[in-house]
Amino acid sequence: GAVVSQHPSRVICKSGTSVKIECRSLDFQATTMFWYRQFPKKSLMLMATSNEGSKATYEQGVEKDKFLINHASLTLSTLTVTSAHPEDSSFYICSATTSSNEQFFGPGTRLTVL
Amino acid sequence: AQSVTQLDSHVSVSEGTPVLLRCNYSSSYSPSLFWYVQHPNKGLQLLLKYTSAATLVKGINGFEAEFKKSETSFHLTKPSAHMSDAAEYFCVPIWGGNTGKLIFGQGTTLQVKP
């Protein structure tokens, strides 16, 4: 199957700083990528849909100024958590959709905000 | 309203015994249905999917699921559990016209005891 990578896999940052997470489709082009957030022992919550070359579409309750998404190319989407706070600590997972609408997930990024 | 319910939040089996993870959907229309598995601190992997072709779907790692329209169910089964099957399992529906967004249910934690 297609491969999606995320970088970094783990990041620890101080409160008030910003953190960028990258999501890459390694062997296919993805016009659409999705960002999810997962709390411990909980399900995945869709945060936003990232479309190449256009603004992301955020789900209700997700602050677009807090979670900046950029999808500058067909193989890369980035999620920047701005002015991070401890409550932003979570497991962030991206997925990318192939031309046949099959979705592949990245391995996730563990964010810890101190 | 369209929704999916995973009836058990936690299932515990002994190694070598059968696995049954239950999933029911609620809708007048039959969705496509996916089962994903997530190992601890990992991304998601597609186990199998139903897209209105054969109602009995075989997936990876010996898992299979049967779509039963009369029961609005898509239960996941495996004849013999292995220790490596211990993970979180998600049943995810997609209804017609969906833009690709996946809405995850609460998930089922599978524990496999030696």
Interface residues (C-beta under 8 A of the other chain):
Chain A: G1 V4 Q6 T32 F34 Y36 K41 K42 S43 L44 M45 L46 T49 F91 I93 S95 T97 N101 E102 Q103 F104 F105 G106 P107 G108 R110
Chain B: Y36 N41 K42 G43 L44 Q45 L46 F90 T99 G100 K101 L102 I103 F104 G105 Q106 G107 T109
